[in-house]
Amino acid sequence: MRKEFLPFTRPFIADSEIEGVVRVLRSGWITNGPENTEFEKKICDYTGSKYAVALSSATAGMHLLLHAMNIGPGDEVITPSLTWVSTINMIELTGAKVVFADVDKRTLMITPETIAKCISERTKLIIPVHYAGVPADIDGIKEAAGGIRVVEDAAHALGTFYKGRHVGKLGTAIYSFHAIKNITTAEGGMFVTDSEKLAERIRTLKFHGIGMDAFDRENKGRSAQAEVIEPGFKYNMTDIQAVIGSGQLDRIEEITQKRTDIAQMYMEKLKNINEIILPEFPKKYEFKHAWHLFIIRLNSDKLSRDNFMSELKKLNIGTGLHFRAAHSQKYYREKYPETSGSLPNTEWLNKRICSLPLFPAMTENDVNDVADAVKKIFSK
């Protein structure tokens, strides 16, 4: 057994990013300012997106999108249940109805076929999730959607490529920079789109509904009198966060390669364990995996997923659960009782998925410790 606990994840912060934070703190401009502008530009350069708006979180981006689209009572939004609840919460808070699409048991993602079954005359938005670093079939989903808007939940997917292009390049997507993500700003998100009109609306809504923020007024020769165009929110990113994000983005290829190397070691060392199912991938299209998560599925009648995670913890191995299906959470199972039993693949996965440790600073010895612990548990 390991002497020290191996966490599920750990941020990969470089000295240069710490130095960047110190520089910003000494600059006299620590909130939304030049570092935000630079970070947004770098995201556009990397992803190929036309416009980017830095935000306090990906959840903020989803809230602003729903508000900008005037989604509310009488509308329906299609998204998977097998995802973090933030998107579902934002939809619910608008008064719209959440419509859960089932997922593919192999890839853990909604498909054009499962989405098509959910579309009605009230459907106003479809939000597929690029899961664990693998892209959903976005072209197929948009074809199934017809004229309904599709917005990509790319919280797991910075560094993920679909058919040779970065996810989110064509259309609208939202990235997360939470502490566990491939690049982090501690908390934070980025809204990207190819629509100038939508980008400007999000930029206005993120800062009280004011047509320009303090940095714009200070540096672009505009009137010092801030004017509210419409009621808005307070969802801007700070420059302290943005300078970390810029530094992290400079290292995205290194980060992705390290995560890929660890994942490949896992695939080799765990391949002959019958009690688990290793990650499986889409076969219909070309993609590049960002390896945000390494998710296995328990395939044992003798040991539950929760007990498996507890046994690993006893052996000083941390794990994660990404995610407990939203429709199984107390509020949503009471609000939408008809959903129970209607998502067979989601419910099968809900009892079996488990995320093993995966972060760039892990060593081969760490991977060996995880593999040995898994084998030890099932050898009992």
GIVEN-V199145 format. One line per field, one symbol per residue. ss: DSSP state (H for helix, E for strand, L for the rest). phi: phi as a letter, one per 30 degrees, with the letter a starting at -180 (. if undefined). A space follows every 50 residues. Layout:
ss: ???
phi: ???
//
This chain:
ss: LLLLLELLLLLLLLHHHHHHHHHHHHHLLLLLLHHHHHHHHHHHHHHLLL EEEEELLHHHHHHHHHHHLLLLLLLEEEEELLLLHHHHHHHHHHLLEEEE ELLLLLLLLLLHHHHHLLLLLLEEEEELELLLLLLLLHHHHHHHHLLLEE EEELLLLLLLEELLEELLLLLEEEEELLLLLLLLLLLLEEEEELLHHHHH HHHHHLELLELLLHHHHHHLLLLLLLLELLLLLELELLHHHHHHHHHHHH LHHHHHHHHHHHHHHHHHHLLLLLLEELLLLLLLLLEELLLLLEEEEELL LLLLHHHHHHHHHHLLELEELLLLLHHHLHHHHHHLHHHLLLLHHHHHHH LLEEEELLLLLLLHHHHHHHHHHHHHHHHL
phi: .ddcdcddaaeccceddddddddddddjbccdaddddddddddddddidd bbbdbdadeeeddddddddhdaejcbbcadddaddedddddeddjdcdcd cdcdddcibdbedddedcdbdcdcabbdcdcijcdddddddddddicddc bddcecbdjcbbhibdeidckbbbccbeecddbbbiblabcbaccddddd ddddddbiiddacdddddccicedddbddaebbbbddddddddddddddd cedddddddddddddeeddcdccddbcdebbdcdbdacdchdbcccbdbb dcbdedddddddddcicdbbbbbdeddcdedddddbdddeicbededdde cbdacdeaaeddcddddddddddddddddd
//
